[in-house]
């Protein structure tokens, strides 16, 4: 049976994002990443954070991962996981509304 570390490794490798880049964003080393891939008990918050970095939703593999924003400390480093999909969706819609308003202003200026 495939364990947590192996599932994360598969997603990381499919993402095309270099392991060194992911490790840097986590404040870890590449070696730590490789050791994590071998760990059957990778903490869910670490998995969630890696998912955010590689733009991968691990909810299918790990339904117990909460969608709520949380922060956690791993070996003294604080990680903030407030940038959820909902956060980015709302940010996108706000930006889209502002863009549409700008287009309306430009269009009304051109019709004069």
N, C-alpha and C positions, 0 to 999 in steps of 0.2 A: 504494500500500500504506500502511496506517495504521501510524504509528510509535509508539514507547513513550510519548512525551509525549501524543499524541492519545488513546491507550488510557487513560492515567491521567486525562486531562481528562474523557472520557466517564464513567468510573466516579465521579469527583468530582461531576460535575453530576447524575448519577442519584442520588447519595447524599442530596442535599438539604442537606448540611452546607455552610455558607457558606465560600467560599474564604478569607476573612479568618480564620475560626476555624482552618482547617487550617494556614494560614501561621503563625499565632501558635503553634500547638502544635509546629510545626517550628522555630520561632525564626527565621522568614523573613518577608519582606514579601509583600503581595499581588502586587506587580510580579514578584517572583522566581517566584511560582507561575505567572503567565501566561507568563513566559519559559521555565519548565520544560515547560509544555504544548507549546511549540514545539520543544523539544529532542528529536531522534530517539534520543539516547543517554543518556536519564535513567538514572542508576545504579540498579541493582536494589535496593540497600539503601534508597534514597529511596522507590522504588515500594513496597517492603515496609512501610516506616514509614507512608506515606500510607494503604496498605491497612488498617493497624492503626487509624489515626485514623478512617477512614470505615467501618470494619467490612466491608471487602471483601477477598475472597481472590483475589489476582492469579495464583494458581498455574495456572489454566487458560490465561491469556494468556502467562504467563512461567513455564514448568515449571522453569526453572533457579533460581528463587528458593528458597533453602533454608528449611526449616522450623525450623532450629536457631536458638537465640537468639544474637544477635551484637550487638556495638556497633560504631559507626563514628563517625568525625569528619568533618564537612563544614564547611569554613571555620571551624574552631576550635570548633564546638559539638558536644558529645558527645550522642549519642542512644543510649538503651538499648532494645533490642527484645526484652527477655525476656518480655514479656507476650504470649505466643503463645496460639493457640487451646487448646492442650493445658493451658497454665497456667490459663486461665479455666474449662475443663471440670473440672479437678481441684478448683478453688476452689468451683465450683458444687456438685459432688458432696459435698464436705465440709460445705458449708453445709446442703445438703439432709439429710444424715445428722443434723446437729445439730438441725435443725428437727423431724425425725421423733422424735428422743429427747425433745425438749421436749413434743411432742404426746402421747407415751406417758405422761410424767410428769403432764401435765394431765389426761389421761383416767383415770389410776389414782387421782388425787386426787378426781375427780368421782364415782367409783364407790363411794367410802367413805361 
